[in-house]
Amino acid sequence: MLRKILVIDDEEAVRNTIRLQLEGTNLTVVEAEDGEKAIKTIGAENVLEVETIICDVRMPKINGVEAVAFFRRQYPSIPVIVLTGYPDVNLAVDFMKEGVVEYLVKPVEKEKLIAAVEKALGRRTLFGGAPPVA
């Protein structure tokens, strides 16, 4: 069974890289180039089917801070991972207080990305095996 993950980043290359890094897992990547498009996409994709959101911070229209606040308020059961090229300790702390699962800095290693997504999905493995032992 394929599970949907919403990737929001204004850079197409970053979205492509994330999709490639998650290739071979049981995830299908749905993409949005900014927060505004992501908010429309999550409604169109049937919010119940999106299991995790990966969101950039600096984007046009609706930025990541606004988008994450919206997702946490409207869809609190969907875990959010922040992925940014501009690390900011205060912003990271604020995001974590808001319930963000992970705050990652670009470029992110494949193993770190997969680990963050597994954590967000409740520590279930993406490769179809048994969940990891805690």
C-alpha positions as CSV (number, residue, x, y, z in Angstrom):
1,M,0.0,0.0,0.0
2,L,1.4,3.4,-1.0
3,R,1.3,6.1,1.5
4,K,1.2,9.8,0.6
5,I,3.7,12.4,1.7
6,L,3.3,16.1,0.8
7,V,6.6,17.8,0.0
8,I,6.5,21.6,-0.1
9,D,9.5,23.5,-1.5
10,D,9.9,26.3,-4.0
11,E,12.9,24.6,-5.5
12,E,12.0,21.9,-8.0
13,A,15.5,20.3,-7.6
14,V,14.9,19.9,-3.9
15,R,11.5,18.3,-4.5
16,N,13.0,15.9,-7.1
17,T,15.9,15.0,-4.7
18,I,13.4,14.2,-1.9
19,R,11.3,12.1,-4.3
20,L,14.4,10.2,-5.4
21,Q,15.7,9.7,-1.8
22,L,12.3,8.1,-0.9
23,E,12.2,5.9,-4.0
24,G,11.9,2.3,-3.1
25,T,9.9,3.0,0.0
26,N,6.2,2.6,0.3
27,L,5.6,6.3,-0.1
28,T,4.3,8.3,-3.0
29,V,5.3,12.0,-3.1
30,V,2.8,14.7,-3.8
31,E,4.5,18.0,-4.5
32,A,3.7,21.7,-4.0
33,E,6.0,24.7,-4.8
34,D,4.7,27.0,-2.1
35,G,2.4,27.1,1.0
36,E,-0.5,28.4,-0.9
37,K,-0.4,25.5,-3.4
38,A,0.2,23.0,-0.6
39,I,-3.0,24.2,1.3
40,K,-5.0,23.7,-2.0
41,T,-3.2,20.4,-2.7
42,I,-3.9,18.8,0.7
43,G,-7.6,19.5,0.3
44,A,-7.6,18.1,-3.2
45,E,-5.6,15.0,-2.3
46,N,-8.1,14.1,0.4
47,V,-6.4,15.1,3.7
48,L,-7.0,11.7,5.2
49,E,-4.6,10.2,2.7
50,V,-1.6,12.5,3.3
51,E,0.3,10.9,6.2
52,T,3.3,13.3,6.6
53,I,4.2,16.8,5.4
54,I,7.8,18.0,4.6
55,C,7.9,21.8,4.4
56,D,10.5,24.4,3.5
57,V,10.6,27.7,5.4
58,R,11.5,30.3,2.8
59,M,9.0,30.3,0.0
60,P,6.9,32.8,-2.0
61,K,3.2,33.5,-1.3
62,I,2.5,31.6,1.9
63,N,5.9,30.8,3.6
64,G,6.8,27.8,5.7
65,V,6.1,29.4,9.0
66,E,2.6,30.3,8.0
67,A,2.0,27.0,6.2
68,V,3.2,24.9,9.2
69,A,1.0,27.0,11.6
70,F,-2.0,26.3,9.3
71,F,-1.3,22.6,9.0
72,R,-0.8,22.2,12.8
73,R,-4.0,24.1,13.5
74,Q,-6.2,22.5,10.7
75,Y,-4.7,19.0,10.6
76,P,-3.0,18.4,13.9
77,S,-2.9,14.6,13.3
78,I,-0.6,15.0,10.3
79,P,3.0,15.1,11.3
80,V,5.2,17.9,9.9
81,I,8.9,17.9,9.2
82,V,10.6,21.2,8.5
83,L,13.4,21.2,5.9
84,T,15.3,24.5,5.5
85,G,18.5,25.8,3.8
86,Y,18.6,28.6,6.4
87,P,19.0,27.1,9.9
88,D,17.8,29.3,12.8
89,V,17.9,28.0,16.3
90,N,15.1,30.2,17.6
91,L,12.8,29.2,14.7
92,A,13.7,25.6,15.2
93,V,12.7,25.9,18.9
94,D,9.4,27.6,17.9
95,F,8.6,24.9,15.4
96,M,9.3,22.1,17.9
97,K,7.0,23.9,20.4
98,E,4.3,23.9,17.7
99,G,4.6,20.1,17.4
100,V,6.9,19.7,14.4
101,V,8.4,16.2,14.4
102,E,11.9,17.1,13.0
103,Y,13.8,20.2,11.9
104,L,16.3,19.3,9.1
105,V,18.9,21.4,7.3
106,K,19.5,21.1,3.5
107,P,21.1,19.3,2.0
108,V,19.8,16.4,4.1
109,E,21.3,12.9,3.9
110,K,19.0,10.2,2.6
111,E,19.3,8.2,5.9
112,K,18.4,11.3,8.0
113,L,15.4,12.0,5.8
114,I,14.1,8.5,5.9
115,A,14.7,8.3,9.7
116,A,12.7,11.6,10.1
117,V,9.9,10.3,7.9
118,E,9.8,7.0,9.8
119,K,9.6,8.9,13.1
120,A,6.8,11.0,11.7
121,L,4.9,8.0,10.5
122,G,5.0,6.5,14.0
123,R,8.3,4.6,13.6
124,R,6.9,2.3,11.0
125,T,9.4,1.2,8.4
126,L,9.1,2.5,4.9
127,F,10.5,-0.6,3.3
128,G,7.6,-2.9,4.2
129,G,9.2,-4.8,7.0
130,A,8.4,-5.0,10.7
131,P,8.6,-1.7,12.7
132,P,11.9,-1.1,14.3
133,V,12.3,-2.2,17.9
134,A,12.4,0.8,20.3
